[in-house]
Amino acid sequence: MKISKQAQRDARQLFRSCSVNGLLDDSRVRQVVKLLSEKKPRGYVEILSRLHRLVGLNLAQRSAKVEGAVAASPEQQTAIKADLEKRYGAGLNVTYSVDPSLIGGLRIQVGSDLYDGSVKTRLEKLAQSF
């Protein structure tokens, strides 16, 4: 479905109005969606579609997935979170998981950014170079 430029502008404006101090406020998003569905302005389906996409992209940028070969200690977890918040700002949701196939090191994904310092990836790159 093609979205009109006016609907895109309206969705961006509504998205900006939903953020507080640079962070998306869930209650404001709910209020905006409720108002749009009640008032049903011209092109509201397009606006809701675009707003949904913008909110999804924001959530992806605000979530970080950290994988390690072994479980990280609480001190390491706080250090990793602090470093990620320095780079990406406050309000980051960090999840930690264990993947023994990594052999060693960490694999961190924040939105579309991937930082892969795992031994598995290094071995794969070494094998490809031959």
Secondary structure, 3 states (H helix, E strand, C coil): CCCCHHHHHHHHHHHHHCEECCEECHHHHHHHHHHHHHHCCCCHHHHHHHHHHHHHHHHHHCEEEEEECCCCCHHHHHHHHHHHHHHHCCCCEEEEEECHHHCCCEEEEECCEEEECCHHHHHHHHHHHC
